[in-house]
């Protein structure tokens, strides 16, 4: 999950929003599968703790992506507005 987060952040820096969205979807899918594992702790050897950590990574990544995406859209709209006003 950490590697997927790094991949998403690298894609975000590169401006590849579509790849970011697909990576975030993959992260969510992994979490969705892990959270449905309902076996005793002795069998899963710490899976609950790992799943909780993964949820934290997923939520931080979703927040970072959302903030960056909204900021990028705002910058684009401000640029468009500036062009309509005739600013360089």
C-alpha positions, 0 to 999 in steps of 0.5 A, a space after each residue: 500500500 505504501 508503494 501504491 501511495 508513492 506511485 500515486 504521489 509521483 503521478 500527481 506530481 507529473 500531472 497524470 490525474 487519470 493514473 492517480 484515480 486508477 491507483 486510488 481505486 486499486 488501493 481502495 480495492 485492496 483495502 475492501 478485500 482485506 477488511 472482509 477477512 474475518 478470521 481469528 487473529 491466531 490465523 491471520 497473524 496481525 492482519 487486523 493491525 495491518 488493515 488498520 494501518 492500510 486504512 490510514 494510508 488510504 485515507 491520507 492518500 485520498 485527502 492528499 489527492 483531493 486537496 491537490 486535485 482541487 488546487 490544480 483545478 482552481 489554478 487552471 480556472 484562475 489562469 483562464 480568468 486571467 486570460 479573459 481579463 487580458 493579463 499575461 
